[in-house]
Amino acid sequence: MDEITTVKNQVKFAGWISMVEECQNSGLSIRTWCKENNVCYKTYLYRLRRLRQMFLQEHSKEITPEITPLSIVQTPTVESKDITLQLPL
C-alpha cells in the first residue's frame, strides 16, 4: 500500500473508532444511537466488524492461547445435604 492510501485509511478508521466510542458511551442502544445520528445501522455494524478484524490482525501475534492440562481427582462419591455427585472411576 502506498503512503497516501495508508494515511487515508488511518483517518477513516480513526473516524470509525470515534463513532463506535460515541455510540458506546451514549447509553443508548445501537439502533437508537444510529437513528439519532443518521447512521445506517448496517453501516455501523460493518464498521465495527472491520475495526475488530483489524484489531485482531494487528494483535494476533501477541495473543496466543494457553492450554493448561487439567488433572481430575477422582473420588467415588461426594455427598452434601441435598446433592450427591457420582464420578465414574
N, C-alpha and C positions, 0 to 999 in steps of 0.2 A: 504494500500500500504506500502511495506517495505521502509526503508530509502534509499537503493540503487536505487530503482525504482523512488522514489521521486526526488533524485538528478539527475538521468539520464533525467527525464522529464524536470526538470528546465533548464538543459544545452541545451536540444533540443529546448525548447521554447525560450530560450534566443537567440539562433541562428536564429530561425524563426523571432523573433522581429527585429533583426539586418537586416535580409534580407528585410523585409517589409519597415523598415525605409530607407534603402539604395535605394530601388525602389522608394519610395515616394519622396525622396529628390533629385532624379536624374533629374527630369524634363522631363523624358521620359514617354511614355505610358507604361502600364504594359507589353503589348506584346513585345514592342521593348526592354524594360529592360530585360525581360526574355530571349529573343533571344541573346542579347549581353552578358548575364551572364550564359548562358547554364542552365537555369532553365525552366523546363516544365511549360507552362502557367497554366495548370490544377493543377499542384502541388502547384504553388504559390497561386492560389485561394483557394485550400483546406486548406493550412496552414493559410492563412488569416482568413478564416471562423472559423477554430479551435481556433485561438487566440481570435477572437471576442466572441465566445461561452464561452471560459474560462474566459474572462474579465467579461462577463455578469453574469456568475455563481458566481464569486468572489464578484461582486458588486451588485448583485440583492437585497440584504438585505438593502443596502444603498440607492438604487434608488426606491423610492415609488412615484407613480404618484399622483399628487394632482388634485383633481377635484374641480373646482370652479364653483358654480352655477351662471348662467347668469340671469340677470334680463333684460327684454325687456321693454323699454319705448315706448309706442305706441302713435304715433301721426297720425292723419288721412292722412295728405298729407305733404310731404316735397318737395318744389319746388326750382329749380335752373334755370339758364338761359336756359340750354339745356336739363336738366334731370328732370323728375318728378317721384318720388317714391310714390307708394301707398301701405300702410301697412294694412293688414286686422285687423279689430277691434275685 
